[in-house]
Amino acid sequence: MTMEEYQDQQKKIQEYNEYVEAVTPKHSLVKNMVQAFLMGGLICVLGQAINSFGLSRGLEEEAAGAWTSIALVLISVVLTGFNLYPKLAKFGGAGTLVPITGFANSVAAPAIEFQKEGQIFGIGCKIFTIAGPVILYGVFTSWIVGLIVWVWQTAAG
């Protein structure tokens, strides 16, 4: 490679890097954290309102908690169906993805997206595309922690 070819290559690399820098969106960590806090807080306030409503109607604490979870999952799935949840998630980031509503969205979104491919190869194969790893590693981690606790208690006992 000649010096001229090398300089041309370096110039192209520099131009590409400048282009990437220009088109890459800039994010503010503080802004993202505040938005996640607000959105997660709103979801929690909604959950508390549903729970308090159930308790005020005479439900026992466990039943009110169950109905709260069911209602939050239903609201999340409906918002996903109307393509509103992704807009909330774009604003709220992790604040919408961490609560139970985010998990419901991760199951409903692929089911809705791939429904055209049919019940088996669409919904059946794709429904846990996003949520599957969460379930897998959650169960595996729970098993490991349970094994450690069992070994610890057995050795101590």
Secondary structure, DSSP 8 states (H G I E B T S, - for coil): --HHHHHHHHHHHHHHHHHHHHHS----HHHHHHHHHHHHHHHHHHHHHHHHHHHHTT--HHHHHHHHHHHHHHHHHHHHHTT-HHHHHHHHTHHHHSSHHHHHHHHHHHHHHTGGG-IIIIIIHHTTTTHHHHHHHHHHHHHHHHHHHHHHHHHH-
